[in-house]
Amino acid sequence: MVTISHIEQLADKLVEVVASLRNERDQLRVQFNEMKNKLAEKELECIRISKESQRNLEIMEREKLAFQREKSQIEGQMKALYEKLSSLMPEAKQPQAIGQDARGERRP
C-alpha cells in the first residue's frame, strides 16, 4: 500500500524535476535570444555587404561604359588622323616611275 511518505517523496521528486525543467527552459530561452540577436546582426551584415557589392558592381559598370566611350572616341580620333595623314601622303598603290628606286631617288 502506498503511504503518505511515498506520495510526499514522489511529489518532492516531481517538484525537483519541474524546477530543473524550468531552469533548463529559462537557460534555453536566454541562449535562443542570444542566437536570435546574433542572427539578426549577421543578417544586417549580409545586407550591408550585399549593398556594398552592388554599389561596387555599379561603379565598375559605369567605369566600363566610360572606358568604352573613351575607346570609341580615341578610335574615331585615330581614324580621322589616319585619314588626314593618308590624304597628305602620295598613294602607295601607284607604281613608281621608271628609273626610281624604292626611296624615290633616280637610278643611273
Residue frames relative to the residue before (quaternion, step in Angstrom):
aa qw qx qy qz dx dy dz
M 1.0000 0.0000 0.0000 0.0000 0.00 0.00 0.00
V 0.4458 -0.6937 0.5056 0.2537 3.51 -1.05 0.85
T 0.2304 -0.7874 0.5612 0.1096 3.47 -0.79 1.05
I 0.6742 -0.4916 0.3663 0.4119 3.49 -1.29 0.33
S 0.6286 0.5371 -0.3499 0.4403 3.63 0.98 -0.67
H 0.6316 0.5121 -0.3368 0.4748 3.60 1.08 -0.72
I 0.6436 0.5120 -0.3161 0.4730 3.57 0.98 -0.81
E 0.6536 0.5080 -0.3125 0.4659 3.59 0.97 -0.84
Q 0.6346 0.5168 -0.3265 0.4729 3.61 1.03 -0.80
L 0.6570 0.5003 -0.3071 0.4731 3.56 0.95 -0.91
A 0.6431 0.5122 -0.3191 0.4714 3.60 0.97 -0.80
D 0.6399 0.5190 -0.3250 0.4643 3.61 0.99 -0.78
K 0.6484 0.5076 -0.3139 0.4726 3.57 0.98 -0.88
L 0.6511 0.5123 -0.3163 0.4623 3.58 0.98 -0.85
V 0.6277 0.5241 -0.3314 0.4706 3.58 1.00 -0.77
E 0.6468 0.5115 -0.3157 0.4694 3.59 0.97 -0.84
V 0.6583 0.5025 -0.3099 0.4669 3.58 0.93 -0.92
V 0.6606 0.4990 -0.3095 0.4678 3.59 0.89 -0.90
A 0.6514 0.5040 -0.3156 0.4713 3.59 0.94 -0.83
S 0.6439 0.5125 -0.3165 0.4717 3.57 0.99 -0.84
L 0.6614 0.4991 -0.3034 0.4705 3.57 0.95 -0.87
R 0.6345 0.5149 -0.3343 0.4697 3.61 1.00 -0.72
N 0.6432 0.5113 -0.3241 0.4689 3.60 0.96 -0.85
E 0.6560 0.5032 -0.3099 0.4695 3.56 0.94 -0.90
R 0.6332 0.5289 -0.3235 0.4633 3.60 1.01 -0.85
D 0.6646 0.5043 -0.3035 0.4602 3.58 0.91 -0.89
Q 0.6490 0.5032 -0.3123 0.4775 3.59 1.00 -0.83
L 0.6583 0.5014 -0.3079 0.4695 3.58 0.98 -0.84
R 0.6139 0.5340 -0.3497 0.4644 3.61 1.07 -0.65
V 0.6420 0.5125 -0.3197 0.4721 3.56 0.97 -0.88
Q 0.6622 0.4956 -0.3050 0.4720 3.60 0.89 -0.91
F 0.6364 0.5354 -0.3218 0.4525 3.55 1.00 -0.87
N 0.6737 0.4904 -0.2953 0.4673 3.59 0.89 -0.93
E 0.6298 0.5203 -0.3340 0.4702 3.58 1.03 -0.76
M 0.6782 0.4792 -0.2912 0.4749 3.59 0.91 -0.89
K 0.6230 0.5339 -0.3371 0.4618 3.56 1.05 -0.74
N 0.6569 0.4986 -0.3063 0.4755 3.58 0.99 -0.81
K 0.6436 0.5084 -0.3237 0.4718 3.58 0.99 -0.82
L 0.6361 0.5263 -0.3243 0.4617 3.56 1.00 -0.82
A 0.6425 0.5168 -0.3206 0.4661 3.58 0.96 -0.85
E 0.6385 0.5151 -0.3223 0.4724 3.59 1.01 -0.81
K 0.6644 0.5014 -0.3020 0.4648 3.58 0.93 -0.92
E 0.6370 0.5198 -0.3328 0.4618 3.59 1.00 -0.77
L 0.6430 0.5067 -0.3195 0.4772 3.57 0.99 -0.81
E 0.6434 0.5148 -0.3190 0.4682 3.57 1.00 -0.81
C 0.6436 0.5140 -0.3198 0.4682 3.59 1.00 -0.81
I 0.6383 0.5153 -0.3203 0.4738 3.58 1.00 -0.82
R 0.6522 0.5143 -0.3126 0.4609 3.57 0.95 -0.90
I 0.6739 0.4867 -0.2955 0.4708 3.57 0.90 -0.93
S 0.6356 0.5317 -0.3256 0.4553 3.56 1.01 -0.80
K 0.6686 0.4849 -0.2988 0.4781 3.59 0.93 -0.89
E 0.6380 0.5204 -0.3265 0.4642 3.57 1.01 -0.79
S 0.6448 0.5102 -0.3148 0.4743 3.57 0.99 -0.83
Q 0.6431 0.5192 -0.3185 0.4641 3.57 0.99 -0.83
R 0.6416 0.5096 -0.3251 0.4721 3.60 0.98 -0.82
N 0.6558 0.5066 -0.3136 0.4636 3.58 0.94 -0.88
L 0.6403 0.5192 -0.3240 0.4642 3.57 1.00 -0.80
E 0.6512 0.5080 -0.3130 0.4690 3.58 0.98 -0.84
I 0.6299 0.5222 -0.3293 0.4712 3.59 1.00 -0.80
M 0.6677 0.4959 -0.3039 0.4648 3.58 0.91 -0.89
E 0.6317 0.5196 -0.3357 0.4673 3.60 1.02 -0.74
R 0.6502 0.5021 -0.3227 0.4701 3.61 0.96 -0.82
E 0.6496 0.5068 -0.3148 0.4713 3.57 0.97 -0.84
K 0.6261 0.5362 -0.3333 0.4577 3.58 1.00 -0.79
L 0.6685 0.4891 -0.3005 0.4728 3.57 0.91 -0.90
A 0.6376 0.5195 -0.3279 0.4649 3.58 1.00 -0.80
F 0.6578 0.4987 -0.3114 0.4709 3.59 0.97 -0.83
Q 0.6395 0.5156 -0.3309 0.4644 3.59 1.01 -0.76
R 0.6431 0.5030 -0.3259 0.4766 3.60 0.97 -0.80
E 0.6567 0.5089 -0.3074 0.4640 3.55 0.95 -0.91
K 0.6370 0.5255 -0.3237 0.4618 3.58 0.99 -0.84
S 0.6606 0.5001 -0.3067 0.4684 3.58 0.91 -0.92
Q 0.6452 0.5201 -0.3147 0.4628 3.56 0.99 -0.86
I 0.6690 0.4877 -0.2991 0.4745 3.60 0.90 -0.91
E 0.6402 0.5163 -0.3307 0.4629 3.59 0.97 -0.80
G 0.6409 0.5167 -0.3196 0.4693 3.57 1.02 -0.79
Q 0.6559 0.4979 -0.3086 0.4761 3.57 0.98 -0.86
M 0.6512 0.5068 -0.3231 0.4633 3.60 0.98 -0.80
K 0.6366 0.5206 -0.3277 0.4651 3.58 1.01 -0.78
A 0.6571 0.5007 -0.3105 0.4702 3.58 0.94 -0.89
L 0.6477 0.5097 -0.3121 0.4725 3.59 0.98 -0.84
Y 0.6402 0.5198 -0.3237 0.4639 3.58 0.97 -0.85
E 0.6664 0.4964 -0.3105 0.4616 3.57 0.92 -0.87
K 0.6281 0.5221 -0.3354 0.4695 3.61 1.02 -0.74
L 0.6797 0.4805 -0.2881 0.4735 3.56 0.88 -0.96
S 0.6422 0.5244 -0.3254 0.4547 3.57 1.00 -0.79
S 0.6578 0.5064 -0.3210 0.4558 3.57 1.00 -0.74
L 0.6551 0.5087 -0.3125 0.4630 3.60 1.16 -0.51
M 0.6772 0.4798 -0.2828 0.4808 3.57 1.16 -0.61
P 0.5104 -0.6029 0.4930 0.3646 3.57 -1.12 0.59
E 0.6233 -0.5636 0.3894 0.3771 3.53 -1.13 0.63
A 0.3855 -0.7275 0.5246 0.2166 3.55 -0.81 0.98
K 0.6257 0.5668 -0.3326 0.4203 3.55 1.19 -0.46
Q 0.5598 0.6052 -0.4024 0.3982 3.62 1.17 -0.40
P 0.4695 -0.6565 0.4973 0.3180 3.60 -0.98 0.79
Q 0.4973 -0.6552 0.4752 0.3122 3.54 -1.07 0.73
A 0.5736 -0.5976 0.4382 0.3491 3.50 -1.14 0.69
I 0.5728 -0.5905 0.4409 0.3588 3.52 -1.12 0.65
G 0.7749 0.3257 -0.2573 0.4767 3.49 -0.99 0.85
Q 0.6585 0.4507 -0.3362 0.5002 3.60 1.19 0.19
D 0.3762 -0.7061 0.5438 0.2533 3.53 -1.06 0.70
A 0.7738 -0.3699 0.2436 0.4527 3.61 -1.29 -0.08
R 0.6839 0.4672 -0.2975 0.4750 3.61 1.12 -0.52
G 0.5533 -0.6233 0.3932 0.3883 3.58 1.23 0.02
E 0.5174 0.6236 -0.4271 0.4013 3.58 1.23 0.28
R 0.5377 -0.6201 0.4615 0.3368 3.55 -1.16 0.60
R 0.2763 -0.7312 0.6013 0.1655 3.48 -1.11 0.81
P 0.5142 -0.6585 0.4497 0.3159 3.58 -0.99 0.67
